[in-house]
Structures are given as C-alpha cells and as structure tokens.
C-alpha cells in the first residue's frame, strides 16, 4: 500500500516534507539513514518520492518523532504549536 497525501492545494510531495523535517532536525543523510535503518543512497530516493510505502512511512515517522521528542524536547513537533 502506498501513502499519498492530498491537500486543498493538491498532492503533497511526501519525500520533500521528510527532507525538510530531517533538515530541521539537523541530521545529515547518513545520520537519517542510520536512524531508519537503510543505506545512505536510499535516502535520496526517499526525498524524491512523491508517495511512500506505508510501512516505510510509518518507520520514518516513528524515528523522526522519537528523535524530536527524546533528543530535542525543546523543538516543536508541528508548526502550529
């Protein structure tokens, strides 16, 4: 199953959103790859993907939230906070 995110403005590029969040966390591509247990070269493929397999997205989301909450407690999870 693939995850496609639709908004009022159209389809959201999920890979670009992940890349943006990784940058906000100050992670390198190598660090992010280690966090989600994949090879560094696959990170660029994730960033280019408009859609993602739901299991892969779940693993990425969990690890980004874990990193944000436990390692950067002062960082906001969502822009509206």
Helices and strands as residue ranges (DSSP letters): E 2-3, E 5-7, E 10-12, H 14-24, H 29-36, H 40-48, E 52-53, H 54-66, I 67-71
